[in-house]
Amino acid sequence: MDLALGDPTKAGNPAGARALAIDARGLVKRFDGTLAVDGVDIAVEEGAIYGILGPNGAGKTTTLRMLLGIIDPDQGVRRVFGHDRPHEIARLIGYLPEERGLYPAMKAIEAIAFMGALRGLPLAEGRKRGLELLEQHDLAHAAQRQIRQLSKGMAQTVQLLGTLVHHPRLVVLDEPFSGLDAINQGKLEAMIRRLAQQGTTVIFSTHVIHHAERLCESVAIIAGGKVPYAGSVEAARDRIPAQVRLETRAREGAWLAALPPDARREGDLFMFSLPDTGVEPLLRQLIEGDAGILSLSIERAGLHDAFVHIAGEAAARALAEDASGEAK
Amino acid sequence: MSEAMSASSTPDSRLPLASAAWVVARRDFLAVLFSRAFLFFLLGPLFPVIVGALAGGISGQVQREATSSEIALAMDGADNAAMIAAGETLRPQLGWMLPHLTPLPQAGGAGFDARAFLEQKRGNYAAIAEGSLAHPELVGTSEQVERWQGTIGLIAATAAGTSPHTFPPVRTELVATSASAERSNRIRTAQAAQMLLFLLTMLLAGMVLSNLVEEKANKIIEILAAAIPMDAVFMGKLVAMLGVSFVGLAVWGGLGLAFWSLAGDAVVLRTGFDPAALPAPAVGWPWFLALGVLYFAMAYLLLGSLFLTIGAMAATVREVQTLSMPVTMMQLMVFFIAAYTITQPGTVLELLAIAFPLSSPFAMMARAALQDALWPHALALIWQGLAVLLIVRGGSRLFRTRVMKSGKGGRGQPRRRWFRRALPG
């Protein structure tokens, strides 16, 4: 997928501290007395790919809507590119809602141009850009076809192109991978990476951890309307000590006392967290104790483990159920 | 590609309200105009006309067959002939008051029993006249006897020569109008204008609702809400639908004029209805027509904005349909109140009908027919426009606060406010 969107000279991914595209603090939203979002803090640097990770009903969409100014928070403040009222800078933002929608009788090219026109792009320019985007996505043949005549994947691509046609500096995608097949998911991931390379800030919500793990520098984990973690993916993974997998020839011996207290046996393997002192002192004791080391590996925690650790088993289970339901 | 795209970057701020409304209005207007729904919308008024004509024709035929005005004659042959001749003599002056007279063939025998004949439900006669010219007898049901006995007596007297064959001509002189006639005529004009305004509004305002339903069904609304103010979405939809309704009115009006130019004379001759003879409204026809267009627009915008507000309150298409029913009923009530106040100018009720936004266009339309002052119309139009803006603003706020909810999550429990209030302490 050869995509060129936005102005690549605009921001890029400069090293060092970057300005914040989104800075939200203490966002609270209630619907009819039900607390949907409870004190969410999110900070997204310009040019970053940021994921909001959580099961369905966790408050992701409500959070995104507050960030965009579609709804106002009951408490808290949010700034988008320094503006208190994000709705006022709608031309800088592209938004793909969770519930995809296009006018069925509209032609694909007109749908893209219309979405651009809503963000201030003249219709003629929108049609021109729309055709270029469709060509880049091998959909030029569909330009004059009505939306109702397109496949679901094609229609979703058309809507995504409509989200990007006005060259937004911030792209907000609510569950963008939902409903896409594996090939189109791959294309979308590539598109998101390319947008970020060109300096566009991308924030997306998902309940599929792998997408966030592959794409995001930073994530917010959201569960039950709260954000128990917001920060870099690396830092989230570092919250769980690395796991050591040890296989020995000997089954018993004095060396067993050298293993950390949390060590557990799983078949021929011992599993335990990497000690604070590192692995070297342990190795020495195992060798001196004649444990007969067959293999020893240190595995860093994945984002899924971090999610379970941070959000809890129940949220992780809900996330997994959502993802498997999606796959079906 | 990147260069071409980055060369025309746009300013940061969102579209101004009017521009945003224009984007929505343009899309909606073209989409509706080139849809099959619009064709059906144009054909819509034809169906009641066709059904009405068919029903009228059928019921007329049934009526004619059911209520016969034929009197059977069961006198002797000479009297029968004299009765028929007398009837023809009187017909030029008494016309429709006279029954058709037909000799009854079965009455030739001496033992003919008129009562038995009718009770056996033979023939389709209103009554049977027997006896002689000097002593005619009428046999029939009480209604028919009551209806025809005077007429049969007059015909018999004419046939016997005891009544004048002709009546003295009455000289007539017509005046153009009188105070009483002008007022009652203008009331008729006011009623007709109100009715037309109401029918058009109800017919066309429903389109706004179906448009919003479509928007919800297509799930476009969030894209619109994220990009432009909801006020602009509502205003755009209203303007688009008003434009569509004007196109509809132009098509209907054009077809009506074409039909009238071809068959107007025949219609006047057949029905006796001549629009040229309609009583002139107090403000004069040009102003009246101009105000009619303006009040139609206002009535349409008011009802349309209310429908949009309902759409904003409803989360599902079914809710939209359910909630629209009370508004339709309310509009009907409002119309009846406005119609009632036609005969009560200057009363508190009329002023209330003028002040209440939904009834205001109807009440003011009637006023234009009855009173010649123009300045109240300027005030009323400003007030109605303001009411449209207020309803649109309220509807868009409701939309943002009520509809844009999602998810079943959240850890809090719904507050049981009612129970809290009910519980002491």
Interface residues (C-beta under 8 A of the other chain):
Chain A: A4 L5 G6 D7 P8 T9 K10 R30 F31 D32 G33 T34 L35 A36 V37 D38 P55 N56 G57 A58 G59 K60 T61 T62 R65 L68 I70 I71 D72 F81 H87 E88 I89 A90 R91 L92 I93 Y95 P97 E98 E99 R100 G101 L102 Y103 P104 A105 M106 F114 M115 A117 L118 R119 G120 L121 E125 R129 E132 Q136 H166 H167 Q198 G224 G225 K226
Chain B: M1 S2 A4 M5 S6 S8 S9 T10 P11 D12 S13 R14 L15 S19 A20 V23 R27 A31 S35 N218 K219 I220 I221 E222 I223 L224 A225 A226 A227 I228 P229 R400 T401 M404 K405 S406 G407 K408 G409 G410 R411 G412 Q413 P414 R415 R417
